Amino acid sequence: MNSNSVVTGAGTGVLPPVAPEVLVEAVENLSARLRKKLDAAVAECGARAVAGEDGGVDVRFGEDALVTLRPGPSGVVARAEEASCTCLLAPRCLHRAAVLGAAPPADPPADPPVDGVGSEPSAVPGAEPAAAGPGAAGEDVAGTAPGSSTTPTEGAEVERDTTPLTPAQVRAGAALWAAAAEALAAGVSAGGVVVQAELLRAAHTARLAGLPRAEAAALRVVRGLRGARERAAGQRLTDLAAAFGELLRTAAWAASGSPGAGVGGGGRRAYAAGGSLLVHGLCREPVLTATGYGGVVTHLLGDDGSPYTVSDVRPGGLARARGAGGASVALGGAVLDHAGLSRGGLRVVGATVSADGRLGSGRGVRATPVPGLPWDRERVAALFARPAAEAVGAALAEVEADAGTAAGARLLGCDVEVVGAAGEHLLVRELSPRGAVRPDAPLLRLRAAHPHPELAHTANLRRLAGCPGLAVRVLGRPDLDRAATLSPLAVGPVPGAAYTLRLPPEWRGRADLGYDRLQGGHVEGPAQAGPVGPVDPGPDPLADSPLWRVRRLLEAGVAGGRRAVAESAGGPESLSAYGPLRRAGFGAAAELAGALVTEADRRSRDGFGRLTDPSADGYARRWLEAYTHLSAAQRSLVAASWA
């Protein structure tokens, strides 16, 4: 063994990513007896991992078994021969399969260049612009759903693939459905390496068949299962349930032979030539993930109203998230940093643009800085002219049209008046185009896009909460999972308002809440009398609805599998649990939840005690029906909360 250092604690972090097909082959080669011991062996790998000087990783099991992973130039163990063991049973041994099972699954390989421009991953693993509190999602410290792409922007269109599916794609969809159904029936408690390997096998088949979106959904479920079993920080059952919902929905569409909601999309981000572009900066937001990535995303608006982004996300964590806000923009040799770009603009020649509006830095791209546009100029002011309820309704309709699998919400702009603080929220009311508060305007909740104390979001919202009556122009991302909630990214003065922000000239009329810090001198005009203490936020139609009963049942199935759902039928609330749903008008939700419990408990056996229908197909369909209806009902309540 080489001279090296032993990694303890979360030692699996030293293991290199492993291609799914390598793990699948290793698990297939195990006997039934060894498969039963696999999960226990995986749990021991973390403390045994040793980083070698030659770039490999050694994991020792006793005196006679040493597993060595030697990743290729890409840093991924992509071939079976790159994982070896010295025991007599190798390569069909438990040690080798356990180490491969403990290593993180590798992302799909890059696609070939498109039109000579190239492609890149849809997102850095776990990298999301921060949008919620710690532990809000999958791998993110404070992101949205795990694995979604970089931040969607205002006006982004849903990419739809209407190409008829091939027989190979239909077969791949059916195989993925079967694997996903078995994983759902197993749940986190029984979703070990063998179950994950079956999902990875089906995901690999989906990739070969040309279904990258299905593959990405399967990988999210595998990562979610691993995070939940390891009790990783930031892993929530809500996010894993959402990942299962997307996987089952995508697999069902593919297995049906219908392209549906773009089942062929959502893979690598391919860049295509975009010609010459004139883009204007809107704002920038920090990116911070639980996997150690940090950086910035700068949002731009094209001269024709199209949205674009420029991102810079790399390993580095919090330090990089803070520093990247002033880092140079790596785009066409432009002598400009992200702070300047968010308030300025670029004229880009030979632009390369991904389907979701991200600007690439491919060969031949040339960018020249140009003056930016204030938020009250015509092109940018259009972002704030649309009523918030109408914009949120359009975003929710887009999610529904995309079968509930849209990556996130569009940016939304609105003028508001500060009411006060309520817990972690800043309460505001939307202003009319004439600058007056609508008498029937609902209270909107502004929630810190990232609560980390080293970032400025929370401090800035507290500063604004101390100024009741202050008129503020807000640009942010609506939270489509919460009632009337907006995560503000930047603020500015409301044109013509007597009591509004007065920002330094170098800020050019906007403050990026993740980087700039508001001070007392940044408020202009006479303060208005109003509450300075906590304010009653009023009713929350989503939190106050009895839909939580359905959500709890679905998440119990994700955690404990089919057995946990079946056992809920014998609980003390089994007969009365769905009465509140019916009385509140959610009769369909009650019926679907009851049907799920009935199906979970249906395990008929023959005279020899064998299951007559061991398939999890029916259970998965009932779970998906209940989940889809719950998602639609929640979207309706969210839309109503903005009106």
Secondary structure, DSSP 8 states (H G I E B T S, - for coil): --S-EE--SSGGGGS--B-HHHHHHHHHTS-HHHHHHHHHHHHTHHHHEEE-TTS-EEEEETTTEEEEE---TTSSB-SGGGEEE-STTTTSSHHHHHHHHHS-B--------STTT-EE-SS-TT--B--SSTT-BTTBSS-SSTT--S---TT-----------HHHHHHHHHHHHHHHHHHHHHHHH--HHHHHHHHHHHHHHHHTT-HHHHHHHHHHHHHHHHHHTT-TT--HHHHHHHHHHHHHHHHHHHHT--TTTTT-SSSEEEEEEEEEEEEEEEEEEEEBTTSEEEEEEEEEETTS-EEEEEEEEE-HHHHHHHGGGSB--STT---BHHHHHHSEEEEEEEEEETTSBEE--TT-EEEEE----TTSHHHHGGGTS-HHHHHHHHHHHHHHTTT-------EEEEEEEEEEETTEEEEEEB-TTS-B-TT--EEEEE-S---TTSSHHHHHHHHHTSTT-EEEEEEEE-TTSTTEEEEEEEEE-TT-SSEE---GGGTT-EETTT----GGGEES-------SB------TTTTSTTHHHHHHHHHHHHHHHHHHHHGGGSTTTTTTTHHHHHTT-HHHHHHHHHHHHHHT---B-TTS-BS----HHHHHHHHHHHHHHHHHHHHHHHHHH-
